[in-house]
Amino acid sequence: MAVPGNFTELALCRIHERPDATAYQFVRAGREGVLEADPLSYGELGRRALRLAAWLQERGCHGQRVLILHSDGEQFVTSFLGCLFAGAVAVPAPPPGGARQNVERVAAIVRDAAVSYLMTDSDNASAVSQLLATTGHADVVCLATDRATPSAPDDWREPGLFPDDVAYLQYTSGSVSEPKGVMVTHRNMLANQEAVRQAMRTGPDSVVGGWLPFHHDMGLAGHLLHPLWLGGRGVLMSPVGFVRRPVNWLRMIDEYGITTGGGPNLGYDLCVRRVTDEQLAGLDLARWETAVNGAEPVRAETLDAFAERFAPAGFRRSAFYPCYGLAEATLLVCGGVPGVTARERTVDAGELEHHGLRGPRPGRPTRRLVSCGIPRGCEVRIVDPESHAQLPDGRVGEVWVRGDSVGHGYWNRPLENGQAFRAVTADGSGGFLRTGDLGALDGGELFVTGRLKDLMIVAGRNLYPQDIERSVQRVSALFGSSAAFSVESDRDHVVVVQEVRTGRDFETELASLAAAVQSRVAEEFEVAAENVLLVRPGTVRRTTSGKLQRGAMRQMFLAGQIRPLHEVVAPEVRRLVAGGTDARPAGRGAGER
């Protein structure tokens, strides 16, 4: 096939080449927990998408933003491709579903993207219409695609797209700042899909699958669009289906022959904790060639625990594929070699605080780092975030990326785009994306160490919140998720919000646990953890893909919106909470996204 000029040409080619082949299987748990799948062929997908595209074209939607709010996978992929075939700009977002966080997010996206049309399904139509009315967007046309009578496929006309036309807006998770829509062009899509194919060595015989939501970059570009790019088969389940029964993800991999797919570190952790011995005995994971671990920091401890737990089911440690990417670069930036165990480095924790990678020293704290592989289809540099000087191997700085996968910027944010997407190094090399992530190159491989915005500067020391969180979680088997961050008055204060499952004598127990948290942080990090909040499970905020929202937790803390079961808070910090803010300078913490 000729090199496509846009993703629409590629998709149409696949549809015409393989009309009777299965494009997707949408998996759910049926009666008595048996997995069932709804198949969708390439031909049927094409017919549905072209009918919807013709409907959009009749209404002059070329270049207009169309919001996609579907909980059903078949309808989502139909609406997404329908937008692309019509030359409209698809805007995936999470269905409101009654969750306040999703309602607020959708309202913000409708406002920011200035959407003209909205695609949803009958299950969500009422809630969506109410949302539009209450947020002052009653003029947005809402279509329940499962009830609509779209136009005939023959009414569709080729939209005349160019490589640099925007295909969709990928709204960022908002784990550090308000959601922003990354303008992903057809050129970006083609470049990144080819990078994924080369990095993971996928092909038409690959079976790609997972459970991440389609408004997430890995769920959309990795799990939904990559099978289409390959002309292969995608096997997908809903995030709710995974969270309710994590073993169903592994059963789906087994029963439907998934070779490539994965999720964030949190997903593997959940499987280790919740899959029983009885469930494990019925699994065969030997065909899982590439178990992708990305979307949040990769933990060596999780790789070890999962590999050990599921080795009896045929899982190989070498199948793990730690990688690095972000929505601003469409999806993939760095990845390793399939079938080769990722490199690890055990480094001196104290030296890491001073932005260096150095081997362990006797009697000193250490940290294990997992390689995210080499740059794939792009250029990666490590840069001092203040001076913009390029740093040598082994030095930690901000990760900067340049290449055809990098988006054109955030929708309707020209000033921010100049800083974030067109950064220039001290030696005059331009066109870089500032990721806001911290990392180092070692032997050409990227080791991500944290987020620039999350970095805590306490008593002159650079502390990574994830290190504190991991340490605190080991204090008690009653502990679940945690979030560590800092607030500032005359100095920086460490705050730890820790979820805990309580028993009958919880008052005495909680006081003891809070004291144990303070002792652990003081002993391991040599800083005072004066502020510890023990909270109910579910309090710590995460995105739909499981990414910890430390920025949101910090804002909730300062606004007095966290209701702890037990708290220990320093007087000066309590005054900050009463005032609803801290003394942090507005410019501190560059590179947020």
C-alpha positions in Angstrom: 0.0 0.0 0.0 1.1 3.6 -0.8 2.3 5.7 2.2 -0.9 7.4 3.5 -1.1 11.1 3.7 -3.4 11.1 6.7 -4.8 8.6 9.1 -8.2 8.6 7.3 -6.6 7.1 4.2 -4.9 4.5 6.3 -8.2 3.5 8.0 -10.1 3.3 4.8 -7.4 1.2 3.3 -7.6 -1.3 6.1 -11.5 -1.4 5.9 -11.3 -2.1 2.1 -8.5 -4.7 2.4 -10.2 -6.8 5.2 -13.9 -6.2 5.2 -14.8 -9.6 6.7 -12.0 -9.7 9.3 -12.6 -8.9 12.9 -11.3 -5.5 13.8 -12.3 -5.5 17.5 -13.7 -7.6 20.2 -15.3 -5.8 23.1 -15.2 -8.0 26.1 -17.5 -8.1 29.1 -18.3 -10.5 32.0 -21.6 -12.4 31.3 -23.5 -14.8 33.4 -21.6 -16.5 36.1 -18.5 -14.4 35.3 -17.9 -16.0 31.9 -16.2 -13.6 29.5 -18.2 -12.7 26.4 -17.2 -10.6 23.4 -19.1 -8.5 20.9 -17.2 -8.6 17.6 -17.0 -5.8 15.1 -15.7 -6.4 11.6 -13.6 -4.0 9.5 -16.4 -3.8 7.0 -19.2 -3.1 9.5 -17.0 -0.5 11.2 -16.5 1.3 7.9 -20.2 1.3 7.0 -21.1 2.8 10.4 -18.4 5.4 10.5 -19.0 6.5 6.9 -22.8 7.0 7.6 -22.0 9.1 10.6 -19.3 11.0 8.7 -21.9 11.8 5.9 -24.3 13.1 8.6 -21.6 15.4 10.0 -20.6 16.6 6.6 -24.2 17.5 5.8 -24.1 19.9 8.8 -20.8 21.5 7.8 -18.7 20.0 10.6 -15.4 20.1 8.7 -12.8 21.5 11.2 -15.4 21.8 14.0 -14.8 20.2 17.3 -17.0 17.2 18.1 -17.1 15.9 21.7 -17.3 12.1 22.0 -18.9 10.8 25.2 -19.4 7.0 25.0 -19.2 4.3 27.6 -19.7 1.7 24.8 -16.6 0.7 22.9 -18.3 0.0 19.5 -20.0 3.4 19.5 -16.8 5.2 20.6 -14.7 3.8 17.7 -17.5 4.5 15.3 -17.9 8.1 16.4 -14.1 8.7 16.5 -13.6 7.4 12.9 -16.8 9.2 11.8 -15.3 12.5 12.9 -12.0 11.8 11.1 -13.8 10.7 7.9 -15.8 13.9 8.0 -12.8 16.1 8.5 -14.0 17.1 12.0 -11.8 17.3 15.1 -12.7 14.5 17.5 -12.6 15.4 21.2 -12.7 12.3 23.4 -13.8 12.8 27.0 -15.1 10.7 29.9 -18.8 10.1 30.1 -20.2 12.0 33.1 -21.7 8.9 34.7 -22.7 10.9 37.9 -19.1 11.3 39.0 -18.5 14.9 40.0 -14.9 14.8 38.8 -16.0 13.7 35.3 -18.8 16.2 35.2 -16.5 19.1 36.0 -13.9 17.8 33.5 -16.5 17.5 30.7 -17.8 20.9 31.4 -14.3 22.4 31.2 -13.6 20.6 27.9 -16.9 21.8 26.3 -15.9 25.3 27.3 -12.3 25.1 26.3 -12.8 23.4 22.9 -15.9 25.4 21.9 -17.5 22.2 20.7 -20.3 22.3 18.1 -21.6 18.8 18.3 -21.6 16.0 20.9 -21.8 12.3 20.3 -23.0 10.0 23.0 -25.3 7.0 23.6 -28.8 6.7 24.9 -27.6 5.5 28.3 -25.8 8.8 28.8 -28.0 11.2 26.7 -30.1 12.4 29.6 -27.2 13.2 31.9 -25.2 14.8 29.0 -28.2 17.0 28.0 -28.7 18.1 31.6 -25.0 18.9 31.8 -25.0 21.1 28.7 -28.1 23.0 29.9 -26.7 23.6 33.4 -23.3 24.8 32.1 -24.7 27.3 29.6 -24.1 25.1 26.5 -27.6 24.3 25.4 -26.7 25.3 21.9 -24.4 22.3 21.4 -26.2 19.6 19.3 -26.3 16.3 21.1 -26.7 13.1 19.1 -27.4 9.6 20.7 -25.7 7.6 17.9 -27.3 4.3 18.9 -30.8 5.8 18.2 -30.0 8.1 15.3 -30.8 7.5 11.7 -27.6 8.6 10.0 -27.0 9.3 6.3 -26.2 6.7 3.7 -22.5 5.8 3.2 -22.7 6.8 -0.4 -23.4 10.4 0.7 -19.9 10.6 2.2 -17.3 12.7 0.4 -13.5 12.6 0.8 -12.8 15.5 3.2 -9.5 16.6 1.5 -7.3 16.4 4.6 -3.6 17.4 4.9 -1.0 15.9 7.1 -0.9 18.9 9.5 -4.7 19.1 9.9 -5.7 18.5 13.5 -7.3 15.0 13.8 -8.3 15.1 17.5 -7.8 17.0 20.8 -6.2 14.8 23.4 -7.1 16.4 26.8 -4.4 15.8 29.3 -5.2 14.0 32.6 -4.9 17.1 34.6 -2.9 15.3 37.3 -0.8 18.5 37.7 -2.8 21.2 36.2 -6.2 21.9 34.5 -6.9 19.7 31.5 -5.5 21.1 28.2 -6.3 19.8 24.7 -3.2 18.6 22.8 -3.7 19.2 19.1 -2.8 15.9 17.5 -2.4 16.0 13.8 -2.6 13.3 11.1 1.2 13.6 10.8 1.6 13.0 14.5 -0.7 10.0 14.4 1.1 8.4 11.5 4.6 9.0 12.9 3.7 7.7 16.4 1.9 4.6 15.2 5.0 3.7 13.1 7.2 4.4 16.1 5.1 2.0 18.2 5.2 -0.6 15.5 8.9 -0.5 15.2 9.5 -0.3 19.0 7.2 -3.2 19.9 7.7 -5.2 16.7 4.0 -5.6 16.1 2.3 -6.7 12.9 -0.9 -7.8 11.3 -0.9 -11.0 13.4 -0.5 -9.1 16.6 -3.5 -9.1 19.0 -3.5 -5.8 20.9 -5.6 -5.2 24.0 -6.2 -3.6 27.4 -8.7 -1.9 29.7 -7.7 1.8 29.7 -10.4 4.4 28.8 -10.4 5.7 25.2 -10.0 9.3 26.3 -6.6 8.4 27.7 -3.6 8.5 25.3 -2.6 4.9 25.9 -6.2 3.7 25.7 -6.8 5.6 22.4 -3.5 5.6 20.5 -2.1 2.4 22.0 -5.1 0.0 22.4 -7.8 1.3 20.0 -5.9 2.8 17.1 -2.8 0.6 16.9 -4.7 -2.5 15.8 -6.3 -0.5 13.1 -2.9 0.8 12.0 -1.6 -2.8 11.8 -4.7 -4.3 10.2 -4.8 -6.6 13.2 -7.3 -7.3 16.0 -8.0 -5.3 19.1 -9.5 -6.9 22.3 -10.8 -4.4 24.8 -12.7 -4.2 28.1 -14.0 -1.3 30.1 -12.0 0.2 33.0 -14.9 -0.6 35.3 -14.8 -4.2 34.3 -11.1 -4.3 35.2 -11.4 -2.5 38.5 -14.3 -4.8 39.6 -12.4 -8.0 38.8 -8.7 -7.5 37.9 -8.4 -11.2 37.0 -10.8 -10.6 34.1 -8.0 -8.6 32.4 -5.7 -11.5 32.7 -8.4 -13.9 31.6 -9.0 -11.8 28.6 -5.3 -11.9 27.7 -5.5 -15.7 28.0 -8.8 -16.5 26.3 -8.5 -14.0 23.4 -4.8 -14.5 22.7 -3.6 -11.0 23.4 0.1 -10.6 22.5 0.7 -6.9 23.1 -0.9 -4.6 25.7 -0.8 -3.4 29.2 -1.5 -0.5 31.4 -0.1 1.6 34.3 2.0 0.3 37.2 -1.2 0.5 39.3 -2.9 -2.2 37.2 -0.2 -4.7 37.8 -0.2 -3.9 41.5 -3.9 -4.5 41.7 -3.5 -7.9 40.1 -0.8 -8.9 42.6 -3.1 -8.0 45.5 -6.4 -9.2 44.4 -6.0 -12.3 42.1 -6.5 -15.4 44.3 -4.6 -18.7 44.1 -7.7 -20.3 42.7 -8.0 -17.7 40.0 -4.3 -18.0 39.2 -4.5 -21.7 38.7 -6.8 -21.3 35.7 -4.6 -18.8 33.8 -2.2 -19.2 30.9 -0.2 -16.0 30.1 2.4 -17.6 27.9 1.3 -15.9 24.7 1.6 -12.4 26.3 4.7 -11.3 24.5 4.8 -7.6 25.4 3.3 -6.5 28.7 3.5 -2.7 28.4 4.0 -0.8 31.7 3.6 3.0 31.2 1.4 6.0 31.9 2.8 6.4 35.4 6.2 5.8 37.0 7.4 2.2 36.7 8.3 0.5 40.0 10.9 -2.3 40.0 9.2 -3.8 43.1 5.9 -4.2 41.1 7.7 -5.9 38.2 9.3 -8.3 40.6 6.1 -9.0 42.5 4.0 -9.5 39.4 6.6 -11.7 37.6 6.9 -13.9 40.7 3.2 -14.2 41.3 2.2 -15.1 37.8 5.2 -17.2 36.8 3.2 -20.4 37.4 0.7 -19.1 34.7 3.5 -18.9 32.2 4.3 -15.2 32.5 7.9 -14.3 31.7 9.8 -11.4 33.5 11.3 -10.5 30.1 7.8 -9.9 28.7 7.6 -6.6 30.7 8.0 -3.6 28.4 8.5 -0.5 30.5 8.2 2.6 28.4 7.8 6.4 28.6 5.4 8.7 26.7 2.9 11.5 27.1 -0.2 12.9 25.4 1.9 15.9 24.2 3.9 13.5 22.0 0.8 11.5 20.9 1.9 8.5 22.9 5.2 6.8 22.8 8.6 8.5 23.3 10.9 5.8 24.6 10.7 2.0 24.7 13.0 -1.0 25.0 13.3 -4.2 23.0 10.5 -6.8 23.3 11.6 -10.0 25.0 14.7 -8.4 26.6 14.5 -7.7 30.3 14.7 -3.9 31.0 17.8 -2.5 32.5 17.7 -1.4 36.2 20.0 0.8 38.1 20.3 0.9 41.9 21.5 4.4 42.7 22.5 6.4 45.8 19.4 8.2 47.0 21.4 11.1 48.4 23.2 11.7 45.1 19.8 11.6 43.3 18.7 14.5 45.5 21.5 16.4 43.9 20.5 15.4 40.4 23.0 12.7 39.8 23.0 9.0 39.2 25.7 7.2 41.3 26.0 3.7 42.3 25.0 2.6 45.9 27.3 3.3 48.9 27.5 1.0 51.9 25.0 2.0 54.6 23.3 4.7 52.5 19.7 4.7 51.2 19.2 3.6 47.7 16.6 3.8 45.0 15.9 1.3 42.1 15.3 2.9 38.7 13.9 1.0 35.7 14.9 1.9 32.2 12.2 3.1 29.8 14.3 2.3 26.8 15.7 4.4 24.0 14.0 7.2 22.0 11.6 5.9 19.4 11.1 8.0 16.3 12.2 11.2 18.1 15.1 13.0 19.8 15.4 13.2 23.6 17.6 15.5 25.5 18.1 16.1 29.2 18.1 19.8 29.9 18.7 22.0 33.0 15.2 23.5 33.5 16.6 26.9 34.6 19.6 27.5 32.3 18.3 25.3 29.4 21.8 23.9 29.1 22.0 20.3 27.8 23.2 17.9 30.5 25.6 15.0 30.1 24.7 11.3 30.7 24.2 10.5 34.3 22.8 13.9 35.3 19.1 14.4 36.1 17.2 17.2 34.4 14.0 17.9 32.5 13.2 15.6 29.6 12.9 17.5 26.3 11.5 15.8 23.2 11.6 16.8 19.5 10.1 14.9 16.5 7.1 14.3 14.2 5.1 12.7 17.0 5.1 15.9 19.1 1.7 17.7 18.9 1.2 21.2 17.5 0.5 22.6 21.0 -2.5 23.0 23.3 -5.7 24.1 21.8 -6.2 27.9 22.0 -3.2 28.5 24.3 -0.6 30.3 22.1 1.4 31.9 24.9 1.8 28.6 26.7 2.7 26.8 23.5 5.7 29.0 22.9 7.1 27.9 26.3 6.1 24.3 26.3 6.2 23.2 22.6 8.8 25.4 21.1 11.5 25.5 23.7 15.1 26.4 22.8 18.2 25.0 24.4 21.1 27.3 25.6 23.1 26.4 22.4 20.2 27.6 20.2 18.6 24.3 19.2 14.9 24.8 19.0 11.5 23.1 18.5 11.6 21.0 21.7 8.7 19.9 23.9 9.3 20.5 27.6 7.7 17.5 29.2 7.9 18.6 32.8 9.3 15.2 33.7 12.7 14.6 35.4 15.1 12.0 34.2 18.6 11.1 33.0 20.1 9.3 30.1 22.5 6.5 30.8 24.0 4.5 27.9 21.3 6.0 25.6 18.4 4.8 27.8 16.0 7.0 29.7 15.6 6.6 33.4 12.6 8.8 34.6 13.0 9.9 38.2 9.9 12.1 38.8 7.9 15.2 37.9 9.5 18.7 38.0 6.3 20.1 39.4 6.0 17.4 42.1 9.6 17.8 43.3 9.6 18.8 47.0 12.4 21.1 48.2 12.5 20.7 52.0 15.4 22.0 54.2 17.4 22.5 51.1 16.9 18.9 49.9 15.2 17.7 46.7 12.8 14.9 47.7 10.7 12.8 45.3 7.1 12.4 46.6 6.9 8.8 45.3 9.8 7.8 47.5 8.0 9.1 50.6 4.7 7.4 49.5 6.3 4.0 49.0 8.1 4.2 52.3 5.0 5.2 54.2 2.8 2.5 52.6 5.2 -0.1 54.1 4.4 1.1 57.6 1.2 -1.0 57.9 -0.8 -3.6 56.0 -3.8 -1.4 56.7 -2.4 1.3 54.4 -3.6 1.8 50.8 -2.9 4.7 48.4 -1.1 7.8 49.6 -0.1 11.2 48.4 2.9 13.3 49.5 3.4 16.9 48.7 4.7 20.1 50.2 3.1 23.5 51.2 5.0 26.6 52.1 4.7 29.3 54.8 8.1 30.6 55.9 9.5 27.3 54.9 8.4 24.1 53.1 6.3 21.5 55.1 5.8 17.9 54.1 2.2 16.7 54.0 1.3 13.0 53.8 -2.3 11.9 53.1 -2.6 8.2 53.7 -5.6 6.0 53.1 -6.2 3.4 55.9 -8.7 0.6 56.6 -9.8 1.0 60.2 -10.8 -1.5 62.9 -12.9 -1.2 66.1 -10.4 0.5 68.3 -9.5 2.9 65.5 -8.9 6.1 67.6 -6.0 4.6 69.5 -4.9 2.7 66.4 -4.9 5.7 64.2 -2.9 7.9 66.6 -0.3 5.1 66.7 -0.2 4.8 62.9 0.2 8.5 62.4 3.1 8.5 64.8 4.6 5.6 62.9 4.4 7.5 59.7 6.2 10.5 61.2 8.9 8.2 62.5 9.4 6.4 59.2 9.7 9.7 57.2 12.1 11.2 59.8 14.3 8.1 59.9 14.5 7.4 56.2 14.5 10.9 54.8 15.8 13.0 57.7 13.0 15.5 57.4 10.1 16.2 59.7 6.7 14.9 58.6 4.7 17.2 60.8 1.5 16.8 58.8 -0.1 13.4 58.5 -3.7 12.9 57.5 -5.2 9.4 57.7 -8.2 9.1 55.5 -10.8 6.7 54.3 -10.1 4.5 51.2 -11.0 6.3 48.0 -10.0 9.8 49.3 -6.7 10.0 47.4 -7.5 11.3 43.9 -6.5 9.5 40.8 -7.3 10.0 37.1 -9.3 7.4 35.2 -6.1 5.7 34.2 -4.9 5.5 37.8 -2.4 8.4 37.7 -2.0 10.0 41.2 -3.2 13.6 41.3 -0.9 15.2 43.8 -1.7 18.7 42.6 -5.4 18.1 43.2 -4.7 16.6 46.6 -2.6 19.6 47.6 -5.4 22.0 46.5 -8.0 20.0 48.4 -5.8 20.1 51.5 -5.3 23.9 51.3 -9.0 24.4 50.7 -9.9 22.3 53.8 -11.8 19.8 51.7 -10.1 16.6 53.0 -12.0 15.0 55.9 -9.5 12.9 57.8 -10.2 10.1 60.2 -7.2 11.4 62.2 -4.7 14.2 61.6 -1.6 15.7 63.0 -1.1 19.2 61.5 1.5 21.8 62.5 0.0 25.1 63.7 1.5 27.2 60.9 0.2 24.7 58.3 -3.2 24.8 60.0 -3.2 28.6 59.5 -2.4 28.1 55.8 -5.4 25.7 55.5 -7.6 28.3 57.2 -6.4 30.9 54.6 -6.8 28.5 51.7 -3.4 29.1 50.2 0.4 29.0 50.9 3.3 31.3 50.3 4.7 29.5 47.3 5.8 31.9 44.5 3.6 31.7 41.4 6.5 30.9 39.1 7.9 28.0 41.2 7.7 24.6 39.5 8.1 25.1 35.8 7.1 22.7 33.1 3.7 21.7 34.4 1.2 20.1 32.0 
